[in-house]
Amino acid sequence: MLKGKTPLLIAVVLGLLAGAAAYTAIKSKEREVKAGWVPIPVLVASKDLPEGTALSWELVSQRPIPEQFVTTSVVRPESASYVIGQKILVPVQAGDPLLWSQFETSRATERLSSLVLQKGRALTLEVSGARMSVGGWVRPNDHVDVLGSFRDPASGESISVTLMQNVVVIATGRITGTTNINLVPESDRQYSTITFLVLPEEAEILSLAAELGALTLTLRNPEDLDQASERGHTSINTLLTGVRSRILGDVRGRAFMTLVKGNQVTREPIP
């Protein structure tokens, strides 16, 4: 049998454990209840706004609403400058959160021809899979190289060749570099076409190439202006023998320096 103060100590310890367990359970329940109810400030109308009203700073204010109701479609205070001066498409009542979809976009009056430099031409090609859009990463004002894969009519062999280098993208779908992306619905940001700025003669090359084979884009640094003076090509023969891969591997090794920082590996051009 337990004697002395031992039973009392055991009771105290068990009581503390029970209390700690109860406290943990209560806090966990509180977190579950509070989840999604953290107040987040959003932009709201400070008064009733009829359709067609151009927003000014006097017509908007901030109001906190539960976090679970704040989606990417709601205008946050830090993005207010994007909607000031914009006209709303629908009536909004005082206190209602402002949504990106309630505003006109600059695309309504935007003319693609104004982005085409003199002596240049805008050429639009359809995007066929991820390789034509570099996994969807191609954006207006990006610089790309255009590769073409064809079947050599003389030998019947499949070949791949770089057709054009350092081509500027002026539009993806109907979005250009001057489009305010914040005012474009998420669904409209996807694109199935890409428009390039090229010379008239280059437009001929790409137009025919798109008919004869498959085109692929490679994304390049906009500050990289170098262009290969001699254009080689890759065929099944060079692919299987690895001759060209070995030569280019040496070139790549000289062009880039591998840096290991912590768990990250980065490549930087060698001066």
C-alpha positions as CSV (number, residue, x, y, z in Angstrom):
1,M,0.0,0.0,0.0
2,L,1.1,3.6,-0.7
3,K,1.9,5.5,2.4
4,G,2.7,9.0,3.4
5,K,2.5,11.8,0.8
6,T,2.9,9.5,-2.2
7,P,-0.8,9.2,-2.9
8,L,-1.2,12.9,-2.7
9,L,1.7,13.5,-5.1
10,I,0.3,11.0,-7.6
11,A,-3.1,12.7,-7.4
12,V,-1.5,16.1,-8.1
13,V,0.5,14.8,-11.1
14,L,-2.5,13.1,-12.5
15,G,-4.5,16.3,-12.0
16,L,-1.9,18.3,-13.8
17,L,-1.8,15.9,-16.7
18,A,-5.5,15.9,-16.9
19,G,-5.5,19.7,-16.8
20,A,-2.9,20.0,-19.5
21,A,-4.7,17.6,-21.7
22,A,-8.0,19.5,-21.3
23,Y,-6.2,22.8,-21.9
24,T,-4.6,21.4,-25.1
25,A,-8.0,20.1,-26.3
26,I,-9.7,23.5,-25.6
27,K,-7.0,25.4,-27.5
28,S,-7.1,23.0,-30.4
29,K,-10.9,23.5,-30.5
30,E,-10.5,27.2,-30.4
31,R,-8.1,27.1,-33.3
32,E,-10.6,25.1,-35.3
33,V,-13.3,27.5,-34.5
34,K,-11.2,30.6,-35.3
35,A,-9.8,29.1,-38.5
36,G,-10.8,31.2,-41.4
37,W,-12.2,34.0,-39.2
38,V,-9.0,36.1,-38.9
39,P,-10.0,39.6,-40.1
40,I,-8.4,40.6,-43.4
41,P,-8.8,44.2,-44.7
42,V,-10.3,44.5,-48.2
43,L,-11.3,47.5,-50.4
44,V,-15.0,48.4,-50.2
45,A,-17.3,51.1,-51.6
46,S,-17.7,54.0,-49.2
47,K,-21.0,54.9,-50.8
48,D,-23.5,53.5,-53.3
49,L,-21.9,53.5,-56.7
50,P,-24.0,53.4,-59.9
51,E,-22.8,51.6,-63.0
52,G,-20.1,53.4,-64.9
53,T,-18.7,55.3,-61.9
54,A,-15.0,56.0,-62.2
55,L,-13.5,55.3,-58.8
56,S,-11.6,57.9,-56.8
57,W,-10.0,57.7,-53.4
58,E,-13.0,59.4,-51.8
59,L,-15.3,56.5,-53.1
60,V,-13.4,53.7,-51.4
61,S,-12.5,52.6,-47.9
62,Q,-11.2,49.6,-46.0
63,R,-13.2,47.0,-44.1
64,P,-12.0,43.8,-42.4
65,I,-13.8,40.6,-43.4
66,P,-13.1,36.9,-42.4
67,E,-10.1,35.4,-44.1
68,Q,-12.2,32.5,-45.5
69,F,-14.2,35.0,-47.6
70,V,-11.1,36.7,-49.1
71,T,-10.3,35.2,-52.4
72,T,-8.0,36.4,-55.3
73,S,-11.1,38.0,-56.9
74,V,-11.3,40.6,-54.0
75,V,-9.4,43.8,-54.3
76,R,-7.0,44.3,-51.4
77,P,-6.0,47.8,-50.1
78,E,-2.4,47.4,-51.4
79,S,-3.8,47.1,-54.9
80,A,-6.1,50.1,-54.7
81,S,-4.0,52.1,-57.1
82,Y,-4.8,49.7,-59.9
83,V,-8.6,50.4,-59.7
84,I,-8.5,54.1,-59.0
85,G,-9.7,55.8,-62.2
86,Q,-11.3,52.6,-63.5
87,K,-15.0,52.4,-64.3
88,I,-17.2,49.8,-62.6
89,L,-19.4,47.6,-64.8
90,V,-22.2,47.0,-62.3
91,P,-23.8,49.0,-59.4
92,V,-22.1,48.5,-56.0
93,Q,-23.7,49.2,-52.7
94,A,-21.9,51.0,-49.8
95,G,-19.8,48.6,-47.8
96,D,-19.7,45.9,-50.5
97,P,-16.2,44.5,-51.2
98,L,-14.8,45.5,-54.6
99,L,-14.0,42.7,-57.1
100,W,-11.6,42.7,-60.0
101,S,-14.4,41.4,-62.2
102,Q,-16.4,44.6,-61.6
103,F,-14.0,46.8,-63.6
104,E,-13.3,47.5,-67.2
105,T,-9.9,46.5,-68.4
106,S,-7.5,48.5,-70.6
107,R,-7.9,45.8,-73.2
108,A,-11.1,47.3,-74.4
109,T,-9.3,50.2,-76.0
110,E,-5.9,48.6,-76.5
111,R,-4.7,48.3,-80.0
112,L,-2.0,45.7,-80.8
113,S,-0.9,47.6,-83.8
114,S,0.4,50.4,-81.5
115,L,2.9,47.9,-80.1
116,V,4.3,46.9,-83.5
117,L,7.5,48.9,-84.3
118,Q,7.9,50.4,-87.7
119,K,9.3,47.9,-90.2
120,G,8.1,45.1,-87.9
121,R,5.2,42.8,-88.1
122,A,3.1,41.0,-85.5
123,L,2.8,37.3,-86.2
124,T,0.5,35.1,-84.1
125,L,1.0,31.3,-83.8
126,E,-1.1,28.8,-82.0
127,V,0.3,27.2,-78.9
128,S,0.5,23.4,-79.2
129,G,1.2,22.0,-75.8
130,A,3.6,23.1,-73.0
131,R,6.7,23.1,-75.2
132,M,5.3,26.0,-77.3
133,S,4.7,28.1,-74.1
134,V,7.6,26.8,-72.0
135,G,5.2,25.3,-69.6
136,G,3.0,28.4,-69.6
137,W,5.9,30.7,-68.4
138,V,6.1,32.7,-71.6
139,R,4.8,36.3,-71.0
140,P,4.6,39.5,-73.0
141,N,8.0,41.2,-73.5
142,D,9.8,37.9,-73.0
143,H,12.6,37.0,-75.4
144,V,12.6,33.5,-76.9
145,D,14.3,31.3,-79.5
146,V,12.1,29.5,-82.0
147,L,13.0,25.9,-82.8
148,G,11.5,23.8,-85.6
149,S,11.3,20.0,-85.9
150,F,10.9,18.7,-89.5
151,R,11.4,15.7,-91.7
152,D,14.2,16.2,-94.2
153,P,12.6,15.7,-97.7
154,A,15.9,14.5,-99.1
155,S,16.9,11.9,-96.6
156,G,13.6,11.4,-94.8
157,E,15.4,11.9,-91.5
158,S,13.8,13.9,-88.7
159,I,15.8,17.0,-87.8
160,S,15.5,19.9,-85.3
161,V,16.9,23.3,-86.0
162,T,16.9,26.8,-84.4
163,L,15.0,28.9,-86.8
164,M,15.1,32.3,-85.1
165,Q,16.9,33.7,-82.0
166,N,16.0,36.5,-79.5
167,V,12.5,37.1,-80.7
168,V,10.3,39.4,-78.6
169,V,6.9,38.2,-77.5
170,I,4.4,41.1,-77.7
171,A,1.2,39.2,-76.6
172,T,0.0,36.0,-75.1
173,G,-3.6,35.5,-76.1
174,R,-5.1,39.0,-75.8
175,I,-2.8,40.1,-73.0
176,T,0.1,42.5,-73.9
177,G,2.8,44.1,-71.8
178,T,0.6,47.1,-71.3
179,T,-2.4,45.1,-70.0
180,N,-3.1,45.5,-66.3
181,I,-3.1,41.9,-65.4
182,N,-4.8,42.6,-62.1
183,L,-7.9,43.6,-63.9
184,V,-8.0,40.5,-66.0
185,P,-10.1,37.5,-64.7
186,E,-8.0,34.5,-63.9
187,S,-9.7,32.5,-66.6
188,D,-8.7,35.0,-69.3
189,R,-5.0,34.9,-68.3
190,Q,-4.7,31.5,-70.0
191,Y,-3.7,31.6,-73.7
192,S,-3.7,29.4,-76.8
193,T,-1.8,31.8,-79.0
194,I,1.4,33.8,-78.9
195,T,2.2,36.9,-80.9
196,F,5.8,37.8,-81.9
197,L,7.4,40.9,-83.2
198,V,9.3,40.0,-86.4
199,L,10.5,41.3,-89.7
200,P,8.2,40.6,-92.7
201,E,10.7,38.1,-94.1
202,E,10.9,36.3,-90.7
203,A,7.1,36.1,-90.7
204,E,7.4,34.2,-93.9
205,I,9.9,31.8,-92.3
206,L,7.7,31.1,-89.3
207,S,4.5,30.8,-91.3
208,L,5.9,28.1,-93.5
209,A,7.7,26.4,-90.7
210,A,4.4,26.1,-88.7
211,E,2.9,24.4,-91.7
212,L,5.7,21.9,-92.3
213,G,6.5,20.9,-88.7
214,A,6.3,21.5,-85.0
215,L,7.6,24.6,-83.4
216,T,9.1,24.8,-79.9
217,L,10.1,27.9,-77.9
218,T,13.0,28.3,-75.5
219,L,13.0,31.1,-73.0
220,R,16.1,33.3,-72.7
221,N,17.3,36.1,-70.5
222,P,16.3,39.4,-72.0
223,E,19.8,40.8,-71.5
224,D,21.3,37.9,-73.4
225,L,21.7,39.3,-76.9
226,D,24.2,36.8,-78.3
227,Q,23.2,34.9,-81.4
228,A,25.0,31.9,-82.9
229,S,26.6,32.9,-86.2
230,E,26.5,29.4,-87.7
231,R,23.2,27.4,-87.5
232,G,23.7,23.7,-87.0
233,H,20.9,21.2,-86.6
234,T,20.2,18.0,-84.6
235,S,19.3,14.8,-86.5
236,I,18.7,11.3,-85.4
237,N,22.2,10.5,-86.3
238,T,23.8,13.2,-84.2
239,L,21.3,12.4,-81.4
240,L,22.2,8.7,-81.2
241,T,26.0,9.2,-81.7
242,G,26.1,11.9,-79.1
243,V,28.7,13.8,-81.1
244,R,26.9,17.1,-81.0
245,S,25.9,16.6,-77.4
246,R,29.5,16.2,-76.3
247,I,30.6,19.4,-78.2
248,L,27.8,21.4,-76.8
249,G,28.4,20.0,-73.3
250,D,31.8,21.5,-73.4
251,V,30.5,24.8,-74.5
252,R,27.8,24.8,-71.8
253,G,30.5,23.9,-69.2
254,R,32.5,27.0,-70.3
255,A,29.5,29.2,-70.4
256,F,28.1,28.5,-67.0
257,M,29.6,28.1,-63.6
258,T,27.9,25.9,-61.0
259,L,27.5,27.4,-57.6
260,V,26.4,25.4,-54.6
261,K,24.9,27.5,-51.8
262,G,23.5,25.4,-48.9
263,N,21.0,23.1,-50.6
264,Q,20.5,25.3,-53.7
265,V,22.4,24.9,-56.9
266,T,22.6,28.0,-59.2
267,R,24.3,28.6,-62.5
268,E,25.9,31.9,-63.3
269,P,27.6,33.1,-66.5
270,I,31.4,33.0,-66.3
271,P,32.8,36.5,-66.7
